[in-house]
Amino acid sequence: MCIDKHELCSYKSLNQLARKNSVVILGSTYMKEMPVGELKQIFGILSDIYNRSLSELSVFEAMEIAEEIITELMPKKIVLQLGETDLDNGSDVDAVISEISSIISKIKKMDKSTEIILVSLNNLNDKLMEADFNTKLEKTASKTNCTFVDISSASGDDPSRINAFRILRYFLSDDLTLQI
């Protein structure tokens, strides 16, 4: 996959208007299709959340996007859900995990204060591969002092995105209180 330059230009324009020290989501198609703004309102989250996910984003292209996000937005938290495109297209689980580890390392070098949240996959066709990936991602989170969020129980269609957001909301918010 090649990064959609039009989508990237749109994000760059939006980044000029965005508030610094916010929460940024970077993922592939599943996260791109999540209605973050609407769900943020429904769940009463006051934190600024910017979804910079791209359709069919490969983990091997994600660092280019992450560098721009960190440089322009200086996020307090960055939520990563990567690997779905690569694994669905036949990439090896260990290679994808290795690239995610590399991205984490580069983010920490750019800004040590950015909290990194790694989100499990929940929409792969191969559920055994998904389970293997999620187990390895959780271990990676532990080794790299990142937070791991398991949304694998929220799978399927649009209601799964609502359920996934319901799980994620505690990690996306800096608010002291949330609506239930």
C-alpha positions, 0 to 999 in steps of 0.5 A, spaced: 500 500 500 502 507 498 500 512 503 494 516 500 497 523 499 491 526 499 489 524 505 495 525 508 495 533 506 488 533 509 491 531 516 497 536 515 492 541 514 488 539 520 494 538 524 495 546 523 488 547 527 489 542 532 491 543 539 498 540 542 498 535 548 492 531 546 491 524 544 492 521 537 490 515 534 494 512 529 491 505 525 489 502 519 482 501 516 479 499 522 481 505 526 480 509 520 472 507 520 471 508 527 467 514 528 471 517 534 468 524 534 461 522 535 463 516 540 467 521 544 461 526 545 456 520 547 461 517 552 462 524 555 470 525 553 473 532 554 480 530 551 482 532 544 482 526 540 485 526 533 484 520 529 490 520 524 488 513 521 489 511 514 485 506 510 490 500 509 496 503 512 501 498 513 506 498 519 512 498 515 509 505 512 506 507 519 513 511 522 513 516 516 506 518 519 508 517 526 514 522 525 509 527 522 504 527 528 509 527 533 512 533 530 506 537 529 501 535 534 506 533 540 501 528 543 500 527 550 498 520 548 498 516 542 494 510 540 497 505 535 493 499 532 497 497 527 498 490 523 491 488 520 493 490 513 500 486 513 497 480 517 491 480 512 496 480 506 500 475 509 506 478 513 509 474 518 507 476 525 514 476 528 516 481 522 510 486 524 511 485 532 518 487 530 516 493 526 511 495 532 517 495 537 521 499 532 516 504 531 515 505 539 523 506 540 523 511 535 517 515 538 520 514 545 527 517 542 522 523 539 519 525 545 520 521 552 514 523 555 509 521 550 504 515 553 504 509 548 498 505 548 498 499 544 491 496 541 490 489 540 487 487 533 480 484 533 478 483 525 483 478 522 480 473 518 485 468 521 483 468 529 489 463 531 494 468 527 490 474 531 491 471 538 498 469 536 499 477 534 495 479 540 499 475 545 506 478 542 503 485 542 501 484 549 509 482 551 511 488 547 507 493 551 510 490 557 517 490 555 517 497 552 513 500 558 507 501 554 500 500 555 496 494 552 489 495 551 485 488 549 479 490 544 479 483 541 472 481 545 469 487 540 469 484 533 464 484 527 461 490 524 459 497 526 457 495 533 464 492 534 467 499 534 462 502 539 464 496 544 471 497 542 471 505 543 467 503 550 473 499 552 478 504 549 475 510 552 478 510 559 485 510 556 483 516 551 481 520 556 485 525 561 478 527 564 477 525 572 470 523 570 466 519 564 459 518 563 457 511 563 
